Amino acid sequence: MMIGYAHVSPKGQNIEQQRAALGAAGCARIFEEDDPEAQHDRPELKRMLDHLRAGDVVTVTRLDRLARSRPDLLAIAVRIKQANAGLRSLSETWADTTTPDGSEMLTVLAGIVDFERSLVAERTSAGRIEARAQGVKFGRTPILSVEQIEHARQLINEDNKPVREVATLLGVHRSTLYRAIGSPAR
């Protein structure tokens, strides 16, 4: 079954043109995202993807109606493929996974995106290493200073104060204090 997906962006587009084009292409059912504010959650897209059955073909007027970015497009295309369904764009004739050429083109694009992702990860890792070498500390700033931790140990071990009382004194939860002093829970 041909299933259409129409989506308008905040630029004031009219969904009627997409609806007409998808109907003319033979779509038996059209899922419509008519709310320009639905850029992020897109409930109709989720509903359409959950509705897919083997042999269905998701049809869009243009690929940018389906996805916000290349990684987003590839994630959606993978989800469609997992349902043993196809993907077809009316404007981009190369984007038709029901044909061998279109399927191969999507595979090539997926490879490029994976390559791009690995380059970004490599650059990020190199940047982190360089930053550490320059003394940059990553992660959250410790809640308790070294002096506070030592004072807490003294209060607990030498003065026999309860952990709960020491935690309250320092203004932290007792589990935070246990992690900081490195002793098992009492």
N, C-alpha and C positions, 0 to 999 in steps of 0.2 A: 504494500500500500504506500502511496506517496503521501508523506506528511509534511506540511509546510510549517515554517517558523517565521514569524514577522516580528520585528522589533523596531520601535522608533527611538531615536536618540533625543536628547534635550534640545536639539537644534530646531524644533518645531516641525518635524516631518509629519506627513500624513500617512497613516497605516493603510488607507484605502488603496493606494497604488501597489503596495506589496501584496495586499489581499487579492487584488485583481490579477496580478502577475502569477501568483501561486495557484489561484483557481484556474487560470488559463493553462498552466503547466500540468494540470490534472491532479492537484492535491485533494485528497478526499477529506482530510482534516487539517485545519490550520490552527496552530497555537500562537496566540498574539500577546505580545508584551506592549500594551498601549500606554503604559505609564512611563513617561521619560525619567521619573525619579527611581524607577526599578532597575537602574544601571547595575547595582551590585548584587542583589539577591536573585533577581530574575526567576520568579516562581513558575512562570509558564515554561521556561526552558527546562527547569528541573522536572516538571510534570511531563513534558514531551519526552525527555530522556528516559524517564521511568516507564512511559507508555510504549516505547519501542519494542518491536518483535522482529524476529529473524525475517529477512526479506524486505523490510520497510526501507524506504528511501527518504531521508530528511532533505527537504528542498528549501533553499533560501534564495532571495533575490540577489543578494551579495553576501560575501563572507563576513563583512564587517557588521552585518545584521545579526550574525550568530555569535561572534566572539569579540572581545575587547582588545586582544593582543594575540601574537603568534602562539605563545605558550598556552593561552586560554583556548585558542582554536584547536591546537593539537590535543589538549586534554579532552575537549568535547569530541573531536574526531575519534580518539581512542575509545571513549565511552560508546560512541555509535558503533564502532567496529566490534567491540565486545558484545554488543547486542546482535551481532551478525546482520547489521543494517548498513545501508549505504548513505553517502553524503553527496549532495549535488547543489551547485550554485548556478543560477540562471545566467548571471553576468560573467563569471569566470568559468569558461568552458573547460579549462584544464582541471578544475576542482570538481571532478565527478568520480567518486570512488567505485562506482558501479562499472567503470571501464578499466581495463588494464593500465592505460596511460595515466588516468587520473589517480588511480591507486598508487602507482609508482611515483608520481609527482608528490603526493602527500608523504610517502616514505622518505623521499629526498629532503623535503622540507623538515620533517621530523628529525632527520639526521643533522641538518644544519642547526636547528634549535638546540639539540643535545650538545653539539660541538660548542655553540655559543655559551650554553650553560656551564660547560666544563671550563671554558676560558674565564668566565666570570668567577667561578669557584677558585681557580688557580690564582687569579689576580688577588682575590680577597685573602686567600691564605698567605700569599707573599706579602701583602700589606700588613696582615696581622703579625707575621714574623718580624718584619721591619719595625713595626710599632713597639713590639716587646723589646727588641734590641735597643730602642731609644728610651726605654723605661716606662712606656705606657702600661698601665694596669687595666685589665679587663674585668668585667663582672661588677657586681654590686659592691658598694663601699661597706665594709664591716660595720655592724651596728654598735658593737662594743670595741673599745680600744684595748690595746694590750694591757694597759694599766688597770682598766676595769675588770678584765678577765682575771688578772692576778689578784686583785682585791676580792673578787667573788670567790676564787679558790681559797683564799685565806679565811674568809668568813665561813665558808662551808666546811673546810677541813680542820681548821684550828679552833674556830669559835663555835663550831657545831650549829651554825644557823641553818634552818631549813631552806632548801633550794627555792621553794615558792616565795619565801620572805626576801631572799637575796634578789630574785628576779623582779619582784615588786619594787624593791629599793632602786634597782637599775632601770626600771621602766621597760622591761622586756618580758616576753612570755618565757615560762620556765623551759620549754623545749629549745628556745634560742640559747638560753644559758647552758643547757646540757650540751648542745652542739659546740658552743664556744669553749667550755672547760674540758670537753672530751671525756667526760665520765659517764658511766651508765646511769640510767634513770633510777631514782630512789622513790 
